[in-house]
Amino acid sequence: MRRNEYLPEGVGPQFPDNQPLSVLEQAMEEQAVLEGMAIRCDARRDLTIRFGGYEGTIPRQDAIHPAISGAERDIAVLSRVGKPTCFTITGVTVDGGGRPRLTLSRRAAQEQAIAYLLDHSAPGTVLPAKVTHLESFGAFVDLGCGITSLIPLENISVSRVAHPADRFHVGQEILAAVTEIDAPACRFYLTHKELLGTWLENAAAFAPGEAVPGIVRGIKEYGIFVELTPNLSGLAEWRGGIAPGDAVSVYIKSISPDTRKIKLQIIQTLGSAAPAKELKYYVTGGPIENWVY
């Protein structure tokens, strides 16, 4: 049986259809972490999970690990409906009609995931993550089985954004690096910008004399900062009629590695609400021991 290796929910393999009851019993014995879709939350706040042609129940007390922020609130369970959900099988019985009755636990899967992360992570470790929701102060991500952590706004990229939605979208699969671990609280602190490359690495993709698209990230009286990549911006001369978030085309006048400055000239605006730049990871594995931008 293929295990879900404590991946973010919605990323791991789905339980195959038409498996015999003996496979479920084996999964229960192994306490394998599986994944299905939460299709209902009843008045008791018990979740119904559908997977591989079966349905099982996660009782409210087994829906969320208490170390997760907001776990005690009903909305934490109600909001699972319609979403992929990890679990282990804790009980398999057969009713009088020969139908299996399955009891499941998301909390048990999360306990396994937390134990794994604590054993296999350290500052500098690079982890796969999935964006779960965005706030003005940062992006919340799933590190595995619904274990959530925050990437603060200032840690998202070197090129500053006004809101995490300028860089991420909910459901996006990304990488994140661990900066600190609070083991008693089961809490992981994260960063992202270190994975997007240094100034020199990003600048190597451009040359003076080129015209390229960019996104306006800041406007000052002395000029306009235009993002070329999430970790690289240049300064163009001030001009009117431009707002942060606008897409523009720019002419690269000069690139100065010694001063780490890029001079640009805006050619034209390409519209507002520019899409986020595609993320290119220069670091995909750890540990990260030293990073100099």
Order of alpha helices (4+ residues) and beta strands (2+ residues): alpha-beta-beta-beta-alpha-beta-beta-alpha-beta-beta-beta-beta-beta-alpha-beta-beta-beta-beta-beta
